[in-house]
């Protein structure tokens, strides 16, 4: 079983049951579908803890007073809003179930995934580097295209679409909303906001 699946199991277990000792974790693990005949040893658990902290939007901490492990969100990264934490954690769950989901795709009914996801990384990089983006923005019916230079402010999803709230760099119109599915975006190297 993959490290990803085992770490997701640990995250879910600690979210569901709260703080647990390693013995309690192993007692639960023994009855899980991931169990392969061996308990989680302290050194293995330490590696899982490190992997969770580096990979997921949360970490496991040991409480000296209670002798139990507790799950915490990276609050410095995610603040008090749980929506991004939940969204990112759900993406890891989906990645972890890809093989089984494909095998049993006739048994799964989903809503459509948000469109425009291919541009999210570019826009987040622009926000992170305080740079603008350049894009070809297509009209709704794809009959015309307009080149845009945008100052990105934030992203949001709505009705299964990713949207960008940005300001055109000519500053004449204020903020506008752009559907990511209708743009071909690239990071603008020569423009900083």
N, C-alpha and C positions, 0 to 999 in steps of 0.2 A: 504494500500500500504506500502511496506517495506521501512525502513529508507534508505537502500542501494539504492533503485530505486529513492527515492526523492533526495538523495544527488547526485547521478549521473545526475539527471535532473538539479540540481543547477549548477553543474560543467559545463555541456554542455551549459546551458543558458548563464552563464558568459563568457565562451569561445566564444560563438557565438555573443553575443550582447555587450560584454565589461562591463564596470562598470555600476552598477545599484543600485538604492535605494531599500529599502525593499518594498516600495509601487510598484515600477516598477516590481520587482520580482514577487510580488503577482498578478499584472495585467497580466503578462505572464502566471503564474501558473494557473490562473483561466480558461485559454483556453487550457490547456494541458490535455492529457489523464489521468494524475495522480490525477487531481483535484477531491476532495471528498466533496466539499461543504464548506470547511473552508479555510480561508487564513492561511498563515504561520505566526504565532505570533512571536514577537521578542525573547521570551525565547526559543521557538522551533527552530527558526533560529540559535540562539546561540549554541544550542545542535548540530544541523546539522553542523555548522562551526567547532565545536570541533571534531566531528566524522570524517569529511572530513580531517582535519589536521592530525588526528591520523591514519587514514586508507588509504588514497589515496596519490598519489605522488604530491599533491598540497595543497594549503590552501587558505582560503578567508580572506581578510584583509579589514578593514574599513578605508577609506580615510577621515580624519577629514575635510580636506579642501573642498572636493567636496560633502561630505555626502553620498558617494556611496561605495558599496562593490565591491572589485576587486579580481579576481582569480590570484594566483601566483603559480609557480612551486617551489618546494623545491630545489633551485639552489645549495645549499650546498651538497645535495644528488645526484642530477642528472647532475650538471654542465650545459654546454651550449648545449650538445647533446640531442635532443628531442626524439631520437629513443627509449630509455629505458622508458622514461616518457610515450610516446604514447603506447608502448607495454604493460606496466603495467596497464594503464588506460583502454586499450581495454580488458584486462583480466577481469577487474571488470564489464565492460559492458556485457561480455559474461556470467559471473556469474549471473548478474542481469536479464538476459533474458532466463535462463535455462528452466524454466517451459513452457514459450511460444514457445521456440525453439523446445522443445521435442513435444509439442502439434502439431506444424506445420512443423515437420521435412521434410515432403514431399514437402514443398515449399521453402526449403533452399538448395542451392548448394554451397558447400564449397570446398576449397582446403584442402588437408590433414594437420592436425596439425603436428608441428615438432615432430619427434620421439626422444626418449631418455629423455623426460622431467622428468621421475621418478628419474634420477640421478642428476638433476640440484641442488636440495636443498643440497645434500651431498657435492657436489663440491663447492658450494658457502660457506658452513660452513667451509670447509677446507681452502678456500681462506681467509675467515674472521678470522679464528683462526691461520692462518699461519702454517697449518699442511699439510702433504701429504695425499694421498689417496692410498688405496690398492684396486686392482680390478682384476677380472678375465676378460680378454679381448679376445673375440671370433673372430676367423677369419671370413672373409666375408661370407664364405659358412658354417660357424658353425662347421667345421670338426675338428678344433683344438682350444685349449684355452691356453692362456699364462697368468701366474700371473704377475702382474705389480705393482710396487710401483712408484707413479707419484707425481711430484711437479706441482700442477696446477697453470697456469698463467691467462688464461681468457677463457670465453665461447663465442660462437657465433652460430648463426643459418645460415644455407645455404642450399638451395634446400630442405626445409622442414625437416631438421635434425639439432639436437643440436650437436655441436662439442666442444671438449676441446683441447686447446693448452696447452701442459704440457711438462715437462722434466722428462724422466725416472730417478729415483734416482741414477742410476749408472753413470750419467753425461757423458757417452761416446758418445751419439748420438745427443746431443743438443735437441732442442725443436722438438716435434712431434705433429701431430694432431690425435685425437682419436674420433671416433663416439660414442656418449653416448648410442645409441641403442645397441651397441655391448659390453657393459660392465656391470658388477655387481660390484658396487663400495661401499666402506665403508671408513669412516674416519680413518686415521692412527693415533692412539693415541700416539705412542711413537716416532714419527718423526716430528720435527719442521723444517721449512726452515728459 
